[in-house]
Every structure is written in C-alpha cells, then in structure tokens.
Amino acid sequence: MAGELVPLVLIPRYTTFAGDGTFTTIAMEVTEYTGALVNVWRGKLLGTTPTVSFVFEESTDQVSWTDGTGGGAADPGEGLEAQYTPTLRKRWFRIKVTLTGTGPIVTCWAVGFLERRLS
C-alpha cells in the first residue's frame, strides 16, 4: 500500500530560465518520504541550437550532489508533459535544469507529489 501523497512544487508554473548554464532548485529535506511522482513540462526552446536537460539530484549533506535513482528526466519536448518517479534514498532532494547553446531560454515547470514513508 502506498503512503500518503503530499503535493510538491519543484519549479512553479511557468518559470523561465535564460542563459547557458545550470540552475537548481532549493534543496528539500525528504527523509520522511520514499519517492516522488513528478510531472515536467517545457515550452519552446529559444536561442541558437538550444538544449535543455532535467536531472533529479539527491544529497546527504547539501554539498555533494548525485543523480538520484530515476535521476534523469528526459526532455519531454516542446509543449509536452512527462511523468517521472524518482526514488528518494538520501536526506535532500532537488531538480537541476541545464541549458546549453547561444542565448538559450526556456519556460518550464515541475510539480507532483511526494510519497510519505510508511512507519
């Protein structure tokens, strides 16, 4: 039986990122959760040869970050939404958005639920 589902907002609707680089959300303490159900959506990529990637990361100390189990979320494509189910094994959780290209811009969001650990 699944644990209680708690609403989760990693990237609010409709957040825009601009510039070649990596953007991360604030780390969330997730020790009372076993996993997440996250929907990722992205709009049109602007710029010269732009690319975007989304990676779920976890950490025990908020200093060293690794890709989480179920870590990478494939780019869902323009105007599309995809669902991912990362497993939460460490204390801290976040999502990393990486933009590459010349002058890349993207609007996206990532929302869903955390699954509370059963006692």
OpenMM code with the backbone's topology and positions (N, CA, C; nanometers):
from openmm import Vec3, app, unit

residues = "MET ALA GLY GLU LEU VAL PRO LEU VAL LEU ILE PRO ARG TYR THR THR PHE ALA GLY ASP GLY THR PHE THR THR ILE ALA MET GLU VAL THR GLU TYR THR GLY ALA LEU VAL ASN VAL TRP ARG GLY LYS LEU LEU GLY THR THR PRO THR VAL SER PHE VAL PHE GLU GLU SER THR ASP GLN VAL SER TRP THR ASP GLY THR GLY GLY GLY ALA ALA ASP PRO GLY GLU GLY LEU GLU ALA GLN TYR THR PRO THR LEU ARG LYS ARG TRP PHE ARG ILE LYS VAL THR LEU THR GLY THR GLY PRO ILE VAL THR CYS TRP ALA VAL GLY PHE LEU GLU ARG ARG LEU SER".split()
positions = [
    Vec3(0.0836, -0.1182, 0.0000),
    Vec3(0.0000, 0.0000, 0.0000),
    Vec3(0.0883, 0.1248, 0.0000),
    Vec3(0.0543, 0.2186, -0.0833),
    Vec3(0.1315, 0.3415, -0.0940),
    Vec3(0.1053, 0.4327, 0.0250),
    Vec3(0.2069, 0.5122, 0.0583),
    Vec3(0.1911, 0.6097, 0.1655),
    Vec3(0.1125, 0.7307, 0.1163),
    Vec3(0.0800, 0.8188, 0.2090),
    Vec3(0.0070, 0.9415, 0.1788),
    Vec3(0.0851, 1.0241, 0.0765),
    Vec3(0.0135, 1.0836, -0.0176),
    Vec3(0.0763, 1.1695, -0.1179),
    Vec3(0.0661, 1.3151, -0.0736),
    Vec3(0.1800, 1.3838, -0.0762),
    Vec3(0.1895, 1.5228, -0.0329),
    Vec3(0.2258, 1.6072, -0.1552),
    Vec3(0.1489, 1.7154, -0.1851),
    Vec3(0.1786, 1.7983, -0.3022),
    Vec3(0.3221, 1.8519, -0.3014),
    Vec3(0.3793, 1.8615, -0.4211),
    Vec3(0.5180, 1.9025, -0.4398),
    Vec3(0.5264, 2.0012, -0.5551),
    Vec3(0.5961, 2.1126, -0.5341),
    Vec3(0.6258, 2.2071, -0.6419),
    Vec3(0.7770, 2.2263, -0.6426),
    Vec3(0.8432, 2.1708, -0.7436),
    Vec3(0.9879, 2.1903, -0.7592),
    Vec3(1.0158, 2.3181, -0.8378),
    Vec3(0.9477, 2.3332, -0.9511),
    Vec3(0.9594, 2.4536, -1.0345),
    Vec3(0.8168, 2.5025, -1.0580),
    Vec3(0.7823, 2.6218, -1.0061),
    Vec3(0.6450, 2.6719, -1.0225),
    Vec3(0.6092, 2.6939, -1.1695),
    Vec3(0.4798, 2.6814, -1.1984),
    Vec3(0.4328, 2.7121, -1.3335),
    Vec3(0.4424, 2.8614, -1.3528),
    Vec3(0.4744, 2.9160, -1.4470),
    Vec3(0.5551, 2.8955, -1.5630),
    Vec3(0.6832, 2.9708, -1.5390),
    Vec3(0.7881, 2.9022, -1.5011),
    Vec3(0.9169, 2.9618, -1.4680),
    Vec3(1.0038, 2.9654, -1.5935),
    Vec3(1.0728, 3.0783, -1.6129),
    Vec3(1.1606, 3.0933, -1.7288),
    Vec3(1.3058, 3.0994, -1.6828),
    Vec3(1.3903, 3.0215, -1.7506),
    Vec3(1.5343, 3.0221, -1.7273),
    Vec3(1.5999, 3.0750, -1.8549),
    Vec3(1.7046, 3.1576, -1.8389),
    Vec3(1.7722, 3.2150, -1.9547),
    Vec3(1.9230, 3.2116, -1.9333),
    Vec3(1.9954, 3.1793, -2.0403),
    Vec3(2.1413, 3.1794, -2.0360),
    Vec3(2.1988, 3.0398, -2.0302),
    Vec3(2.3152, 3.0266, -2.0875),
    Vec3(2.3876, 2.8997, -2.0898),
    Vec3(2.4341, 2.8690, -1.9477),
    Vec3(2.3857, 2.7605, -1.8884),
    Vec3(2.4281, 2.7286, -1.7530),
    Vec3(2.3368, 2.6296, -1.6839),
    Vec3(2.3624, 2.6143, -1.5538),
    Vec3(2.2887, 2.5186, -1.4712),
    Vec3(2.2118, 2.5939, -1.3642),
    Vec3(2.0881, 2.5549, -1.3448),
    Vec3(2.0005, 2.6159, -1.2460),
    Vec3(1.9476, 2.5045, -1.1561),
    Vec3(1.9486, 2.5252, -1.0254),
    Vec3(1.8974, 2.4232, -0.9334),
    Vec3(1.7923, 2.4843, -0.8419),
    Vec3(1.7000, 2.3997, -0.7989),
    Vec3(1.6000, 2.4440, -0.7032),
    Vec3(1.6593, 2.4386, -0.5631),
    Vec3(1.5903, 2.4975, -0.4688),
    Vec3(1.6304, 2.4892, -0.3287),
    Vec3(1.6159, 2.3438, -0.2850),
    Vec3(1.7101, 2.2953, -0.2071),
    Vec3(1.7050, 2.1569, -0.1603),
    Vec3(1.5888, 2.1378, -0.0629),
    Vec3(1.5218, 2.0239, -0.0761),
    Vec3(1.4116, 1.9893, 0.0126),
    Vec3(1.4530, 1.8720, 0.0997),
    Vec3(1.4254, 1.8797, 0.2290),
    Vec3(1.4540, 1.7694, 0.3208),
    Vec3(1.3424, 1.6659, 0.3028),
    Vec3(1.3803, 1.5421, 0.2650),
    Vec3(1.2803, 1.4418, 0.2261),
    Vec3(1.2939, 1.3087, 0.3003),
    Vec3(1.3513, 1.3078, 0.4199),
    Vec3(1.3720, 1.1803, 0.4896),
    Vec3(1.2422, 1.1085, 0.5235),
    Vec3(1.1313, 1.1798, 0.5337),
    Vec3(1.0057, 1.1117, 0.5663),
    Vec3(0.9316, 1.0619, 0.4419),
    Vec3(0.9967, 1.0669, 0.3250),
    Vec3(0.9338, 1.0243, 0.2001),
    Vec3(1.0158, 0.9148, 0.1316),
    Vec3(0.9471, 0.8270, 0.0582),
    Vec3(1.0155, 0.7186, -0.0129),
    Vec3(1.0381, 0.7483, -0.1603),
    Vec3(0.9546, 0.8323, -0.2154),
    Vec3(0.9658, 0.8600, -0.3575),
    Vec3(0.8831, 0.9805, -0.3958),
    Vec3(0.8878, 1.0115, -0.5238),
    Vec3(0.8134, 1.1253, -0.5772),
    Vec3(0.7492, 1.0854, -0.7095),
    Vec3(0.6456, 1.1553, -0.7429),
    Vec3(0.5785, 1.1431, -0.8717),
    Vec3(0.5790, 1.2843, -0.9274),
    Vec3(0.6633, 1.3092, -1.0291),
    Vec3(0.6858, 1.4459, -1.0762),
    Vec3(0.6503, 1.4578, -1.2240),
    Vec3(0.5680, 1.5571, -1.2557),
    Vec3(0.5370, 1.5908, -1.3941),
    Vec3(0.6233, 1.7091, -1.4344),
    Vec3(0.6919, 1.6961, -1.5485),
    Vec3(0.7776, 1.8023, -1.6012),
    Vec3(0.7211, 1.8454, -1.7354),
    Vec3(0.7050, 1.9761, -1.7540),
    Vec3(0.6569, 2.0333, -1.8800),
    Vec3(0.7557, 2.1402, -1.9233),
    Vec3(0.7718, 2.1534, -2.0554),
    Vec3(0.8534, 2.2643, -2.1056),
    Vec3(0.7924, 2.3244, -2.2303),
    Vec3(0.8136, 2.4542, -2.2442),
    Vec3(0.7678, 2.5272, -2.3621),
    Vec3(0.8753, 2.5265, -2.4697),
    Vec3(0.8621, 2.6197, -2.5608),
    Vec3(0.9549, 2.6309, -2.6722),
    Vec3(1.0937, 2.6729, -2.6244),
    Vec3(1.1968, 2.6092, -2.6804),
    Vec3(1.3355, 2.6489, -2.6550),
    Vec3(1.3719, 2.7606, -2.7522),
    Vec3(1.4256, 2.8687, -2.6999),
    Vec3(1.4682, 2.9799, -2.7838),
    Vec3(1.6196, 2.9914, -2.7795),
    Vec3(1.6780, 3.0518, -2.8827),
    Vec3(1.8229, 3.0699, -2.8884),
    Vec3(1.8797, 2.9959, -3.0086),
    Vec3(2.0127, 2.9963, -3.0172),
    Vec3(2.0810, 2.9278, -3.1254),
    Vec3(2.1236, 2.7894, -3.0762),
    Vec3(2.0755, 2.6857, -3.1417),
    Vec3(2.0979, 2.5445, -3.1065),
    Vec3(2.0818, 2.5169, -2.9560),
    Vec3(1.9676, 2.5561, -2.8987),
    Vec3(1.9487, 2.5358, -2.7549),
    Vec3(1.9143, 2.3910, -2.7201),
    Vec3(1.9573, 2.3480, -2.6024),
    Vec3(1.9161, 2.2186, -2.5473),
    Vec3(1.8848, 2.2402, -2.3994),
    Vec3(1.8024, 2.1513, -2.3445),
    Vec3(1.7687, 2.1575, -2.2027),
    Vec3(1.7692, 2.0159, -2.1475),
    Vec3(1.8118, 2.0018, -2.0222),
    Vec3(1.8021, 1.8722, -1.9550),
    Vec3(1.7550, 1.8956, -1.8124),
    Vec3(1.6864, 1.7956, -1.7601),
    Vec3(1.6349, 1.7985, -1.6234),
    Vec3(1.6908, 1.6765, -1.5514),
    Vec3(1.7480, 1.6954, -1.4324),
    Vec3(1.8038, 1.5838, -1.3554),
    Vec3(1.7573, 1.5965, -1.2108),
    Vec3(1.7035, 1.4873, -1.1564),
    Vec3(1.6700, 1.4830, -1.0150),
    Vec3(1.7978, 1.4491, -0.9395),
    Vec3(1.8299, 1.5276, -0.8374),
    Vec3(1.9525, 1.5060, -0.7612),
    Vec3(1.9199, 1.4831, -0.6141),
    Vec3(2.0120, 1.4128, -0.5459),
    Vec3(1.9971, 1.3913, -0.4022),
    Vec3(2.1321, 1.4051, -0.3333),
    Vec3(2.1253, 1.4308, -0.2015),
    Vec3(2.2467, 1.4561, -0.1249),
    Vec3(2.2240, 1.4185, 0.0210),
    Vec3(2.3318, 1.3837, 0.0889),
    Vec3(2.3236, 1.3603, 0.2324),
    Vec3(2.3603, 1.4859, 0.3110),
    Vec3(2.4303, 1.5825, 0.2445),
    Vec3(2.4838, 1.6977, 0.3166),
    Vec3(2.4617, 1.8335, 0.2492),
    Vec3(2.3943, 1.8385, 0.1369),
    Vec3(2.3709, 1.9602, 0.0576),
    Vec3(2.4987, 2.0199, -0.0003),
    Vec3(2.6080, 1.9430, 0.0023),
    Vec3(2.7332, 1.9870, -0.0571),
    Vec3(2.7641, 1.9014, -0.1794),
    Vec3(2.7650, 1.7698, -0.1613),
    Vec3(2.7895, 1.6754, -0.2706),
    Vec3(2.6553, 1.6244, -0.3222),
    Vec3(2.6306, 1.6465, -0.4506),
    Vec3(2.5047, 1.6059, -0.5127),
    Vec3(2.5301, 1.4970, -0.6160),
    Vec3(2.4415, 1.3976, -0.6212),
    Vec3(2.4498, 1.2909, -0.7210),
    Vec3(2.3140, 1.2762, -0.7880),
    Vec3(2.3161, 1.2203, -0.9093),
    Vec3(2.1902, 1.1908, -0.9760),
    Vec3(2.1136, 1.0913, -0.8913),
    Vec3(1.9865, 1.1171, -0.8713),
    Vec3(1.9036, 1.0281, -0.7922),
    Vec3(1.8655, 0.9040, -0.8702),
    Vec3(1.8156, 0.8035, -0.7994),
    Vec3(1.7638, 0.6845, -0.8659),
    Vec3(1.6413, 0.7284, -0.9438),
    Vec3(1.6382, 0.6945, -1.0710),
    Vec3(1.5357, 0.7500, -1.1576),
    Vec3(1.5768, 0.8912, -1.1975),
    Vec3(1.7078, 0.9223, -1.1752),
    Vec3(1.7681, 1.0541, -1.1821),
    Vec3(1.7368, 1.1428, -1.2988),
    Vec3(1.7682, 1.1043, -1.4186),
    Vec3(1.7494, 1.1948, -1.5308),
    Vec3(1.6073, 1.1922, -1.5819),
    Vec3(1.5555, 1.3081, -1.6083),
    Vec3(1.4238, 1.3187, -1.6703),
    Vec3(1.4477, 1.3623, -1.8140),
    Vec3(1.4118, 1.2782, -1.9081),
    Vec3(1.4319, 1.3126, -2.0491),
    Vec3(1.3532, 1.4389, -2.0826),
    Vec3(1.4056, 1.5176, -2.1736),
    Vec3(1.3351, 1.6374, -2.2186),
    Vec3(1.2014, 1.5934, -2.2776),
    Vec3(1.0887, 1.6386, -2.2217),
    Vec3(0.9597, 1.5929, -2.2718),
    Vec3(0.9260, 1.6444, -2.4116),
    Vec3(0.9938, 1.7510, -2.4553),
    Vec3(0.9656, 1.8087, -2.5861),
    Vec3(0.8781, 1.9324, -2.5720),
    Vec3(0.8766, 2.0129, -2.6768),
    Vec3(0.8044, 2.1397, -2.6736),
    Vec3(0.6547, 2.1210, -2.6495),
    Vec3(0.6044, 2.1889, -2.5468),
    Vec3(0.4619, 2.1862, -2.5167),
    Vec3(0.4116, 2.0546, -2.4611),
    Vec3(0.5041, 1.9661, -2.4233),
    Vec3(0.4649, 1.8341, -2.3742),
    Vec3(0.4981, 1.8185, -2.2267),
    Vec3(0.4289, 1.7259, -2.1632),
    Vec3(0.4484, 1.6952, -2.0223),
    Vec3(0.4835, 1.5479, -2.0096),
    Vec3(0.5798, 1.5170, -1.9233),
    Vec3(0.6180, 1.3775, -1.8989),
    Vec3(0.6202, 1.3545, -1.7481),
    Vec3(0.5985, 1.2297, -1.7082),
    Vec3(0.5926, 1.1957, -1.5662),
    Vec3(0.7104, 1.1059, -1.5292),
    Vec3(0.7706, 1.1342, -1.4123),
    Vec3(0.8865, 1.0602, -1.3641),
    Vec3(0.8637, 1.0202, -1.2190),
    Vec3(0.9277, 0.9124, -1.1764),
    Vec3(0.9094, 0.8609, -1.0402),
    Vec3(1.0438, 0.8372, -0.9720),
    Vec3(1.1144, 0.9450, -0.9349),
    Vec3(1.2416, 0.9261, -0.8661),
    Vec3(1.2221, 0.8622, -0.7283),
    Vec3(1.3155, 0.7738, -0.6912),
    Vec3(1.3177, 0.7132, -0.5585),
    Vec3(1.4030, 0.8020, -0.4683),
    Vec3(1.3559, 0.8263, -0.3473),
    Vec3(1.4279, 0.9137, -0.2540),
    Vec3(1.5035, 0.8288, -0.1539),
    Vec3(1.6367, 0.8326, -0.1610),
    Vec3(1.7209, 0.7498, -0.0741),
    Vec3(1.8081, 0.8308, 0.0202),
    Vec3(1.8240, 0.9593, -0.0071),
    Vec3(1.9090, 1.0439, 0.0768),
    Vec3(1.8245, 1.1534, 0.1417),
    Vec3(1.8879, 1.2350, 0.2236),
    Vec3(1.8145, 1.3337, 0.3025),
    Vec3(1.7605, 1.4508, 0.2207),
    Vec3(1.8334, 1.4945, 0.1186),
    Vec3(1.7976, 1.6145, 0.0437),
    Vec3(1.7675, 1.5819, -0.1024),
    Vec3(1.6753, 1.6581, -0.1625),
    Vec3(1.6280, 1.6341, -0.2989),
    Vec3(1.6101, 1.7684, -0.3694),
    Vec3(1.6440, 1.7730, -0.4991),
    Vec3(1.6226, 1.8924, -0.5804),
    Vec3(1.6185, 1.8522, -0.7273),
    Vec3(1.5880, 1.9480, -0.8130),
    Vec3(1.5957, 1.9249, -0.9569),
    Vec3(1.6940, 2.0257, -1.0161),
    Vec3(1.7714, 1.9782, -1.1136),
    Vec3(1.8707, 2.0614, -1.1818),
    Vec3(1.8274, 2.0775, -1.3267),
    Vec3(1.8269, 2.2016, -1.3742),
    Vec3(1.7944, 2.2330, -1.5133),
    Vec3(1.9220, 2.2850, -1.5779),
    Vec3(1.9624, 2.2244, -1.6886),
    Vec3(2.0826, 2.2678, -1.7596),
    Vec3(2.0436, 2.3154, -1.8988),
    Vec3(2.0822, 2.4371, -1.9311),
    Vec3(2.0597, 2.4954, -2.0639),
    Vec3(2.1926, 2.5120, -2.1346),
    Vec3(2.1965, 2.4754, -2.2620),
    Vec3(2.3161, 2.4970, -2.3432),
    Vec3(2.2758, 2.5618, -2.4741),
    Vec3(2.3745, 2.6188, -2.5408),
    Vec3(2.3512, 2.6865, -2.6675),
    Vec3(2.3903, 2.8326, -2.6539),
    Vec3(2.3562, 2.9109, -2.7555),
    Vec3(2.3843, 3.0540, -2.7528),
    Vec3(2.2547, 3.1266, -2.7209),
    Vec3(2.2529, 3.1926, -2.6067),
    Vec3(2.1348, 3.2662, -2.5642),
    Vec3(2.0120, 3.1800, -2.5409),
    Vec3(2.0274, 3.0621, -2.4797),
    Vec3(1.9108, 2.9753, -2.4627),
    Vec3(1.8115, 3.0292, -2.3587),
    Vec3(1.6837, 3.0092, -2.3862),
    Vec3(1.5755, 3.0479, -2.2956),
    Vec3(1.4715, 2.9369, -2.2988),
    Vec3(1.4188, 2.9017, -2.1813),
    Vec3(1.3131, 2.8007, -2.1760),
    Vec3(1.2176, 2.8347, -2.0622),
    Vec3(1.0912, 2.8065, -2.0840),
    Vec3(0.9902, 2.8159, -1.9797),
    Vec3(0.9476, 2.6737, -1.9480),
    Vec3(0.9386, 2.6412, -1.8175),
    Vec3(0.9059, 2.5046, -1.7785),
    Vec3(0.8420, 2.5026, -1.6409),
    Vec3(0.7997, 2.3852, -1.5978),
    Vec3(0.7558, 2.3637, -1.4603),
    Vec3(0.7728, 2.2185, -1.4238),
    Vec3(0.7784, 2.1916, -1.2928),
    Vec3(0.7908, 2.0550, -1.2407),
    Vec3(0.7106, 2.0488, -1.1104),
    Vec3(0.6011, 1.9733, -1.1135),
    Vec3(0.5118, 1.9623, -0.9976),
    Vec3(0.4707, 1.8164, -0.9807),
    Vec3(0.4205, 1.7820, -0.8630),
    Vec3(0.3743, 1.6459, -0.8424),
    Vec3(0.3457, 1.6170, -0.6970),
    Vec3(0.3927, 1.5000, -0.6514),
    Vec3(0.3657, 1.4554, -0.5155),
    Vec3(0.4867, 1.3836, -0.4577),
    Vec3(0.5040, 1.3952, -0.3260),
    Vec3(0.5969, 1.3129, -0.2512),
    Vec3(0.5158, 1.2034, -0.1853),
    Vec3(0.5716, 1.0809, -0.1803),
    Vec3(0.5036, 0.9699, -0.1148),
    Vec3(0.5615, 0.9511, 0.0248),
    Vec3(0.4759, 0.9709, 0.1262),
    Vec3(0.5198, 0.9606, 0.2651),
    Vec3(0.5586, 0.8171, 0.2983),
    Vec3(0.6695, 0.8027, 0.3706),
    Vec3(0.7196, 0.6721, 0.4145),
    Vec3(0.6215, 0.6116, 0.5147),
    Vec3(0.5899, 0.4837, 0.4971),
    Vec3(0.5037, 0.4146, 0.5934),
    Vec3(0.5864, 0.3756, 0.7150),
    Vec3(0.5297, 0.3917, 0.8373),
    Vec3(0.6062, 0.3579, 0.9565),
    Vec3(0.5945, 0.2114, 0.9911),
] * unit.nanometer
topology = app.Topology()
chain = topology.addChain("A")
for resn in residues:
    res = topology.addResidue(resn, chain)
    for name in ("N", "CA", "C"):
        topology.addAtom(name, app.Element.getBySymbol(name[0]), res)
